[in-house]
Amino acid sequence: MTSTPLTPLLIDEATKKSGLVWVTTSAGVSPVWLLWHEGSAYVLSGPGEQPCHGLEPGGGATVTVRSKDKGSRLVSWVADVSRLNPDTTEWTAIVPPLMGKRLNLVDGEAAAARWARECLIHRLTPTGEVTDSPGHMPEGSLAAPPPSTPATTDVPMPFTVGGSTRKLPRRSRR
């Protein structure tokens, strides 16, 4: 899909308001929380944090943003991926707002040191290319088919006190 003059505004507003997005890479799709800061999305991943496989510096990803009101797909945009390195000015600028956005932080202020040792922070910068947007959505549900399973539900109904579990039609009163 081609971009319009409103594309950067749509990406900015939708992603800023969304607490959860889906990031698609060559390794698959990952639901992730993010920090939207100055026109880019920052994703924290690693041990003790969310998994987000396939984010590689210099690579690409597609970010699908849901509507905050309806929960449905609102826009999907293509991103350039880069990695923040600890002990850089960008790292020190992003970590405090990222810590504020991170829910249920178990190690408090020590999280920044743990992130520098064990985790990765990726910056996803919009390229301006939008794959899905209002009025230009793909047809069908896009849901993955359920995995096959040997489980069945062909068993008798359990015993219930008071009779049958199925609803009987109401009798009219005279």
trRosetta pair geometry for C-beta under 8 A, 3 or more apart (Angstrom, degrees):
i j d omega theta_ij theta_ji phi_ij phi_ji
1 129 7.7 129 67 -172 72 71
1 130 5.5 -55 84 89 119 80
1 131 6.2 140 19 -136 107 24
1 132 7.5 138 1 -72 146 22
1 133 6.7 -164 123 14 161 106
1 136 5.3 91 -112 154 145 153
3 7 4.0 -53 -160 -16 94 167
3 128 5.0 -39 -64 161 169 87
3 129 6.4 -104 -49 -101 113 34
3 130 5.9 116 -98 8 80 98
4 7 5.2 136 51 -34 61 93
6 9 5.1 -62 -164 46 63 115
6 10 5.7 67 140 -28 86 102
7 10 5.7 -55 -144 35 31 111
7 11 6.3 28 159 -16 66 106
7 128 6.3 80 112 -162 136 68
7 130 5.5 -143 -143 -22 114 130
7 133 7.6 -85 -117 -87 82 157
8 11 5.8 -55 -145 39 32 111
8 12 6.0 32 157 -20 66 110
8 39 7.9 -13 -166 -134 107 105
8 126 7.1 155 -119 96 73 145
8 128 6.8 -30 -69 -114 89 80
9 12 5.7 -56 -143 39 29 111
9 13 6.0 20 164 -12 66 111
10 13 6.3 -59 -139 41 23 103
10 14 5.9 15 167 -11 63 117
10 75 5.7 145 145 -84 110 159
10 130 7.4 19 86 -99 131 151
10 133 6.4 37 146 -139 158 121
11 14 6.4 -63 -139 42 20 104
11 15 5.9 6 170 -7 61 119
11 65 7.9 146 -141 0 55 149
11 75 6.4 -135 -92 125 59 148
11 77 5.0 45 -115 -56 118 161
11 126 5.1 63 162 -99 159 161
11 130 7.1 -138 -66 -87 107 109
12 15 6.5 -68 -141 42 17 100
12 16 6.0 18 163 -22 60 116
12 36 7.6 131 -155 178 57 134
12 39 6.6 -40 -102 -110 106 64
13 16 5.9 -57 -142 34 23 113
13 17 6.5 10 164 -9 60 112
14 17 6.4 -71 -154 41 25 102
14 18 6.2 17 158 -20 65 116
14 65 4.6 109 139 119 113 147
14 67 7.6 -61 -140 -98 101 53
14 74 5.1 -169 -144 110 134 137
14 75 5.1 117 68 27 170 123
15 18 5.8 -59 -139 35 32 109
15 21 6.8 4 -131 -72 85 140
15 34 7.6 -38 -178 84 98 134
15 36 5.1 139 124 -96 95 136
15 41 6.0 -95 177 -74 135 115
15 63 7.1 30 -106 133 123 137
15 65 5.2 -102 -83 -97 67 145
15 77 7.9 -64 -54 29 128 133
16 36 4.4 -129 -99 88 59 154
17 68 4.7 -79 142 -40 114 139
18 21 5.8 86 120 -64 134 87
18 65 4.9 -164 -7 -158 162 95
18 66 5.9 129 -129 54 127 69
18 68 6.1 -140 -87 -68 61 87
18 74 7.8 -157 -65 32 132 134
19 33 5.9 -20 165 -131 73 97
20 31 5.9 9 -177 -178 110 99
20 32 7.2 162 -150 84 66 28
20 33 5.7 -46 -94 -88 65 67
20 66 6.9 1 83 28 87 121
21 31 7.5 173 91 -150 31 58
21 32 6.3 -25 65 65 76 77
21 33 8.0 118 19 -116 72 24
21 34 6.0 -13 21 3 116 128
21 41 7.2 -39 30 -149 155 156
21 63 5.3 5 162 -170 139 94
21 64 6.2 156 -172 73 82 49
21 65 5.2 -33 -114 -94 105 63
21 66 7.3 -169 -107 3 53 79
22 29 5.5 3 -180 -173 109 106
22 30 7.0 159 -155 78 61 36
22 31 5.4 -36 -97 -95 74 63
22 32 7.6 124 -114 18 26 74
22 63 7.4 148 77 -158 50 46
22 64 4.3 -11 59 56 101 107
23 29 7.1 158 79 -153 42 55
23 30 5.2 -18 59 61 93 90
23 32 5.5 -2 0 18 116 124
23 43 6.8 5 -48 -93 157 162
23 52 5.8 28 63 -153 141 113
23 55 7.2 -5 149 -70 143 109
23 61 5.3 -5 -170 174 95 132
23 62 7.4 150 -158 76 47 47
23 63 5.7 -15 -103 -102 70 71
23 64 7.9 -158 -71 21 27 74
23 124 7.3 -128 -119 -83 121 156
24 28 7.5 -96 -140 143 63 28
24 29 4.9 -19 -98 -99 78 82
24 61 6.4 150 72 -168 50 73
24 62 4.3 -14 57 59 108 98
24 63 7.8 -157 20 -70 76 26
24 64 6.9 54 -15 -14 108 107
25 28 6.9 3 61 46 76 38
25 30 7.7 1 13 6 102 105
25 53 6.9 -147 61 105 131 61
25 54 3.0 163 103 119 138 129
25 55 6.1 -126 -72 -64 152 51
25 56 7.8 124 -160 4 137 84
25 59 7.1 49 -144 134 109 135
25 60 7.9 162 -124 95 74 52
25 61 5.0 -37 -80 -109 84 92
26 54 5.4 -177 53 -151 65 126
26 59 7.7 -95 1 -168 111 135
27 53 4.1 -111 123 124 146 102
27 54 2.9 -158 18 -60 112 116
28 53 6.3 33 44 73 101 115
28 54 6.6 168 32 -18 61 141
30 50 7.5 126 167 154 119 107
30 51 6.3 -129 -135 106 132 75
30 52 4.5 173 101 -121 158 63
30 53 6.3 145 -54 26 133 70
30 54 7.8 177 -11 34 120 105
32 43 5.4 25 146 -140 148 116
32 45 7.3 -53 -124 -74 132 106
32 50 5.4 140 -125 126 83 148
32 52 5.1 17 -77 -85 141 123
33 50 6.8 155 26 -25 82 156
33 101 7.2 -178 146 148 117 108
33 102 8.0 137 98 -108 135 55
33 103 7.9 36 64 7 179 103
34 41 4.6 0 169 -171 147 102
34 42 6.2 145 -169 66 85 46
34 43 5.2 -43 -107 -84 96 73
34 124 7.7 -51 -139 31 146 123
35 41 7.2 142 73 -160 44 54
35 42 4.5 -20 61 57 98 104
35 94 7.1 145 86 -166 145 93
35 97 5.8 124 -161 120 143 104
35 98 5.1 -102 -24 -96 152 72
35 101 4.9 -180 -88 15 99 164
36 40 7.5 173 -150 88 56 32
36 41 5.6 -30 -97 -99 68 69
36 42 7.8 -177 -82 15 20 77
37 40 6.5 -28 69 64 68 77
37 42 6.0 -1 24 -6 113 119
37 94 6.5 173 60 -119 161 88
37 97 6.2 121 -87 89 136 153
39 125 7.2 35 128 -138 89 83
39 126 7.3 -101 175 27 82 103
40 123 5.0 9 159 -171 139 98
40 124 6.3 156 -172 72 82 46
40 125 4.6 -36 -111 -92 107 73
40 126 7.6 -152 -105 0 57 72
41 63 6.4 129 22 -116 159 160
41 79 7.1 -60 39 -116 113 153
41 123 7.3 143 76 -160 47 49
41 124 4.3 -18 64 59 100 106
41 125 8.0 -164 27 -69 68 32
42 84 7.6 10 -138 -16 110 136
42 94 5.5 -179 -128 -163 165 132
42 98 6.2 -87 111 -87 132 116
42 121 5.9 1 -174 -176 101 102
42 122 7.2 163 -152 81 52 44
42 123 5.7 -22 -99 -100 74 65
42 124 7.6 -166 -75 18 25 77
43 50 7.9 -86 -176 77 91 121
43 52 5.6 -21 154 28 134 174
43 55 6.9 -164 79 -82 135 167
43 121 7.1 158 78 -155 43 53
43 122 4.9 -14 58 58 97 95
43 124 6.4 45 -9 -15 113 113
44 49 5.3 -90 131 -177 98 150
44 50 7.0 95 91 36 73 95
44 98 6.0 117 -47 -175 129 129
44 102 7.1 -25 47 -86 154 117
44 115 6.7 -52 -147 -133 119 123
44 119 6.0 16 -172 161 88 137
44 120 7.5 159 -152 84 46 49
44 121 5.4 -20 -97 -101 69 79
45 49 5.7 -171 -142 105 25 114
45 50 5.6 -71 -109 85 75 72
45 51 6.1 69 -156 -144 111 22
45 52 4.1 -118 -80 28 148 98
45 55 7.2 134 26 31 147 135
45 119 6.5 165 87 -162 33 92
45 120 5.5 -17 65 62 83 94
45 122 7.2 2 15 2 110 108
46 49 5.0 41 56 43 68 116
46 115 7.4 135 50 -136 143 62
46 118 5.3 143 154 130 133 79
46 119 3.1 -161 35 -118 148 68
46 120 5.4 141 -56 11 111 71
47 118 5.0 -67 45 165 110 127
47 119 6.9 -125 40 -76 64 77
48 106 7.9 -105 -171 38 121 125
48 114 7.2 -33 65 153 148 135
48 118 7.2 53 25 109 111 142
48 119 7.6 -84 61 -69 92 115
49 115 7.8 58 -43 -107 146 89
49 119 5.5 49 15 -118 143 132
52 55 5.6 22 125 -13 104 125
52 122 7.4 -124 99 25 137 135
54 59 7.6 -126 161 123 73 157
54 61 7.4 129 113 -99 102 104
55 59 7.1 -178 -162 68 37 124
55 61 6.3 -13 -106 -60 80 141
55 81 5.2 -164 -163 -155 82 145
55 83 7.8 126 133 -79 104 92
55 120 7.5 169 85 118 122 137
55 122 4.7 -56 158 -82 143 169
55 124 7.9 -82 -133 -73 122 101
56 59 4.0 70 69 -6 91 134
56 81 6.3 90 69 96 39 139
57 81 6.1 -131 -107 116 30 87
57 82 5.3 48 -132 -135 88 47
57 83 4.6 -75 -65 -1 112 98
57 122 7.9 -149 -74 -127 69 96
58 80 8.0 -24 -137 -168 22 90
58 81 7.1 -39 37 74 23 84
58 82 7.5 70 -43 -94 46 68
59 81 5.0 -10 68 45 76 126
60 78 6.2 -10 -171 -173 118 97
60 79 6.6 148 -160 78 65 52
60 80 6.4 -44 -104 -103 71 44
60 81 6.5 -175 -102 -4 17 98
60 127 7.8 -14 -130 -33 110 139
61 78 7.6 155 83 -157 39 54
61 79 4.9 -21 65 61 87 104
61 81 5.5 77 -6 -57 109 118
61 124 6.0 -67 63 -125 126 119
62 76 5.7 19 173 176 106 106
62 77 7.1 171 -155 86 65 28
62 78 5.6 -34 -101 -99 73 60
62 79 7.2 165 -99 13 21 84
62 131 6.2 -9 -144 9 128 143
63 76 6.8 171 85 -153 44 59
63 77 5.5 -16 59 61 94 79
63 78 7.9 169 17 -96 77 12
63 79 5.4 52 -15 -21 112 126
63 124 6.0 110 -54 148 134 148
63 126 7.9 -85 37 -89 129 83
64 73 6.1 -44 -177 -132 110 100
64 75 7.7 -177 -148 97 49 40
64 76 4.4 -17 -100 -102 75 94
64 132 7.3 22 -123 48 93 128
65 73 7.8 100 77 -156 44 57
65 74 5.3 -53 101 59 88 105
65 75 5.2 1 51 60 109 81
65 76 7.2 -177 15 -83 69 42
65 77 7.5 12 -6 8 111 98
66 70 8.0 -133 172 82 89 72
66 71 5.6 -4 169 -164 130 39
66 72 6.4 158 -153 82 87 16
66 73 6.2 -60 -106 -94 65 34
66 74 6.0 108 -168 -3 19 97
67 70 4.4 22 87 45 133 89
67 71 6.3 -50 69 -1 81 15
67 72 5.3 9 22 54 115 68
67 73 7.6 27 -12 84 87 11
67 74 4.4 128 -62 -65 75 115
73 76 7.0 -14 -170 -43 113 97
73 132 6.3 -15 152 125 125 144
73 137 6.7 126 92 -131 121 118
74 133 7.8 7 150 -138 56 52
74 134 7.1 -18 -163 -53 64 89
75 130 6.2 -52 -167 -149 101 116
75 132 6.3 175 -149 94 35 74
75 133 5.0 21 -117 -107 88 72
75 134 7.5 -44 -72 -19 85 72
76 130 6.8 121 79 -167 55 66
76 131 4.5 -46 96 62 112 99
76 132 4.0 54 20 34 106 99
76 133 7.7 -123 32 -55 62 60
77 126 5.1 -20 150 -127 137 104
77 127 7.6 176 169 38 91 73
77 129 6.8 136 -159 86 68 55
77 130 5.2 -37 -99 -105 78 68
77 131 7.1 -179 -94 11 23 79
78 126 7.3 95 75 -151 51 61
78 127 4.8 -34 97 34 98 121
78 129 4.2 -1 31 76 124 109
78 130 7.6 -137 3 -79 81 23
78 131 6.6 96 -44 -31 91 103
79 124 3.8 10 172 -176 155 92
79 125 6.0 132 -159 59 85 34
79 126 5.8 -52 -99 -89 75 39
79 127 6.5 -173 -110 -16 21 86
80 124 7.5 153 69 -156 41 48
80 125 4.9 -23 57 62 94 96
80 127 5.8 108 -30 -70 90 95
81 122 5.7 -17 -161 -174 95 121
81 123 7.4 145 -156 76 45 53
81 124 6.0 -15 -99 -101 69 69
82 122 6.9 150 78 -159 37 69
82 123 4.9 -15 64 58 90 102
82 125 7.1 17 10 -3 107 113
83 120 6.1 -53 -141 -165 111 106
83 121 7.2 119 -161 78 63 53
83 122 5.6 -41 -99 -103 63 70
83 123 7.5 -173 -88 15 14 79
84 88 6.6 -142 -172 55 81 126
84 90 5.5 -133 -132 109 109 111
84 91 4.9 146 159 -84 115 80
84 94 6.4 -94 -111 40 171 147
84 121 4.4 -24 45 86 118 107
84 122 7.3 -160 3 -93 81 19
84 123 6.2 92 -45 -28 96 103
85 88 5.1 82 74 -18 86 124
85 91 6.4 -90 86 -48 41 131
86 91 5.4 152 -122 -169 33 167
86 115 7.9 156 -90 111 112 79
86 116 3.8 88 -116 -144 143 97
87 91 6.6 19 23 55 22 146
87 92 8.0 33 -130 -42 20 103
87 116 7.6 84 -30 -147 76 128
88 91 4.6 100 54 2 79 103
88 92 7.2 -156 89 -1 42 86
89 92 5.9 -58 -147 43 34 107
89 93 6.2 34 154 -21 67 109
90 93 5.7 -58 -147 37 31 111
90 94 6.2 18 160 -13 67 112
90 123 8.0 -46 164 -52 135 142
91 94 6.2 -67 -145 40 25 101
91 95 6.2 31 163 -32 66 108
91 116 7.6 79 174 -102 139 96
91 121 7.0 138 -123 51 81 140
92 95 6.2 -41 -133 21 28 114
93 96 7.8 -67 -175 28 26 99
94 97 6.5 -71 -161 49 43 98
94 98 5.6 42 151 -25 78 118
94 121 6.4 145 108 163 139 153
95 98 5.5 -64 -141 42 29 115
95 99 6.1 33 161 -25 68 104
95 112 5.0 71 175 -125 138 105
95 115 6.8 167 -126 75 110 148
95 121 7.8 -109 -81 -58 74 160
96 99 5.7 -52 -145 32 30 111
96 100 6.7 29 156 -17 62 104
97 100 5.4 -53 -150 37 39 115
97 101 6.3 35 153 -18 68 107
98 101 5.7 -57 -147 39 32 109
98 102 6.3 40 152 -31 66 104
98 121 7.1 -59 -102 -120 168 131
99 102 5.7 -47 -143 25 32 115
99 105 6.5 39 -161 -93 79 160
99 109 8.0 41 -163 -114 154 46
99 111 6.0 142 -118 79 106 131
99 112 6.6 -42 -67 -63 133 92
102 105 5.1 77 108 -71 113 105
102 111 7.2 -168 80 164 158 162
105 108 6.2 118 120 -82 109 28
105 111 5.4 -59 -165 -53 116 151
106 111 8.0 120 57 -80 58 107
107 110 4.3 -83 155 74 107 103
107 111 4.9 143 77 -65 99 72
107 114 6.0 74 73 -10 158 145
108 111 6.6 -169 84 -16 22 96
109 112 6.8 -29 178 10 55 106
110 113 5.5 -51 -167 38 62 111
110 114 6.2 62 138 -21 80 104
111 114 5.5 -59 -147 41 37 112
111 115 6.0 40 154 -24 71 104
112 115 5.7 -50 -146 34 29 113
112 116 6.6 30 153 -20 61 105
113 116 5.7 -53 -150 34 32 113
113 117 6.5 26 153 -14 65 108
114 117 5.8 -61 -149 41 32 107
114 118 5.7 -25 174 26 71 114
114 119 7.1 52 127 -6 74 110
115 118 7.0 -79 -122 56 19 75
115 119 4.3 -50 -143 49 63 123
115 121 7.0 41 172 -43 120 106
116 119 7.8 4 -18 47 16 82
130 133 5.0 28 151 -44 137 119
130 136 8.0 93 119 81 109 136
132 136 6.3 -169 -147 105 45 83
132 137 5.4 52 -159 -116 106 58
132 138 6.4 -61 -101 -14 119 86
133 136 5.1 28 55 51 75 108
133 137 7.7 -133 64 -63 24 67
134 137 7.5 -5 -122 -40 27 101
138 142 6.2 83 85 -63 130 120
146 149 7.9 -53 143 -6 105 108
152 155 7.8 128 111 -31 91 85
157 160 7.9 -44 145 -12 107 104
157 165 5.6 -148 178 26 137 131
158 165 7.7 67 61 -44 72 144
160 163 7.0 -26 90 75 98 32
160 164 7.4 53 56 175 118 10
160 165 5.2 114 0 -70 148 91
164 168 7.5 95 71 -46 126 101
